[in-house]
Amino acid sequence: SGWSWLQSRTTFATSVGEQRLIQLSDGSSVRLDTASRIRVRFDGDRRLIDLEAGQALFDVSHDAERPFVVQAGSARITALGTVFDVRREGLDARVTLVSGVVEVAGGQSTQRIQPGQQARVTPRGAQATRVDAQTEISWTEGRIVFEDTPLSVAVDEVNRYLTAKVELDAAGRANAPVNGVFKTGDRDAFVSTASEVFGLRASAGPDGSIRLSERGK
């Protein structure tokens, strides 16, 4: 679902499976992914966003007098006018630049990244690599894209959008590569594909979860 709000100082959040579009008072916008939360603080000389949980895509309105700063765990991202995605994972964060230029600080290091780069930030520092930015932000279109993604990682990603989770009980298949595109929240399609491709058995749990296990187990 999508909601549009105009605000300069407040907190916004999404529940599991929900997305929300927020219009900020400076003309910037923030799209929140599932189970995400931000705190917005604007004043005369700065625009500060604290990504307290989850993931968000920022489309920043240019204002040379007021840098736009996103804090996400140990990462601090500074931009003037640009589009970038930030995903927080505890104290770590992943910053993907779609357009423009941002400065990413983490630990004792600071670096600028270019469009099509992703900086992985930990308390020890930041390291940038090339990525497909459109794949990284496919969630904004309600899609999850897997490219040689280990099955265990794919299950975790699918579960971000579900209240009734998928449980993987097949250690021998945990690293099997998953390739494909799935709609966020479409558990049935993922379970059906994983069962067929990897020879797994799907069984329903009493709490509504689905367990994927090796056949015969």
Helices and strands as residue ranges (DSSP letters): E 6-7, E 9-13, E 20-24, E 29-32, E 37-42, E 47-53, E 55-59, E 68-72, E 75-79, E 83-89, E 92-99, E 102-106, E 109-113, E 117-122, E 125-130, H 133-136, G 138-141, E 143-150, H 151-159, E 166-169, G 171-173, E 177-183, H 187-198, E 200-204, E 210-214
